């Protein structure tokens, strides 16, 4: 029975993660606990255990005496995302180049092959999840217990707001998908070569590739500030 309950909890966890990353569950949506309990055959206690774990990872918000809900994507969180993402991605790839183990490099290559397959024949959801897996592996490579939680939290929102990027609506957007795949290959090469500076530069290039198109769909006005400078900061 313990193994069965563990399996059901794992299935619920993966269901919620995938649904949140691909926007099947929209930001701020309340979870129907009774429906999830019936669907996955879980009582309230293990259900709430899964919710607490996902809340700790940034997928859900827990509220006293109210249902759990999908983590919000407010203007403030989006602003913070755009400011923090390039710095955190750069640090992660720099560390990945210095710390990656051979088995992790093999896993990254496998993730890249899955990403290429998704670009050829997959849906926008398939592409977003495959891209998320690629970057998740680079986070594992970094091996930094302080940076990794922030990186994992960024990946959640990057997947959600990046769904637009994986539904190309112009030739330019389609070309950018191909460029993103090429940059993945370059990232792998930099990590294999232990070239930390090149990996960090590729992180910036990779971010800039999708930044403008994401902004068009999530920002009321163009965001044009130097990396790491708060939007509301005043000149000295």
PyMOL commands that set and color helices and strands:
alter all, ss='L'
color gray80, all
select helices_A, chain A and resi 2-21+33-40+44-57+75-99+102-121+124-142+147-161+171-192+196-218
alter helices_A, ss='H'
color red, helices_A
select strands_A, chain A and resi 60-61+69-70
alter strands_A, ss='S'
color yellow, strands_A
deselect
rebuild
show_as cartoon
